Amino acid sequence: MKLTVLYFAWLRERVGLPRETVETGATTVAGLVEELRAREERYALAFSDLKSVRVALDQELADFDAPLDGVREVAFFPPMTGG
């Protein structure tokens, strides 16, 4: 399946891209992350500490065990703080 993957803040800096189209066989967000980590060192660095990464599927917050079936867009970003 093809997904649009978006990277925000320091994840964008580490990966070096704001967005990309990814062809994946992953069935969950965690599987997608593993595929990305295996691509290149920059992805491995960006996803080295998943406690510092949040994910949204089609603009809805999700967990890393969430299924990708029917998803078109995956966004990765650092935890948000409010004030």
C-alpha positions, 0 to 999 in steps of 0.5 A, a space after each residue: 500500500 502507498 502512504 503519505 508520511 509526514 515528519 514534523 519538528 526534530 523528526 523532519 530535521 533528522 529524516 531530512 524531509 517534510 513528507 514522502 510517499 512510502 510503499 509499505 507492506 506493514 500492517 501496523 504503525 510499528 511495522 511501518 516504523 521498523 521498515 523506515 528504521 531499516 532504510 537508512 541511519 537517518 531514519 533509525 536515528 529519528 525513530 530511536 526513542 519511540 517514547 518521544 514520538 507521537 503518531 496520527 493516522 489521517 489526522 487522528 491521534 493513534 498508537 503504534 499498534 494501530 492498524 494501517 488498513 485504509 489509512 492514507 496519511 501517517 504523521 510523526 511528531 514530538 509530544 505536544 505541550 500546552 500552556 
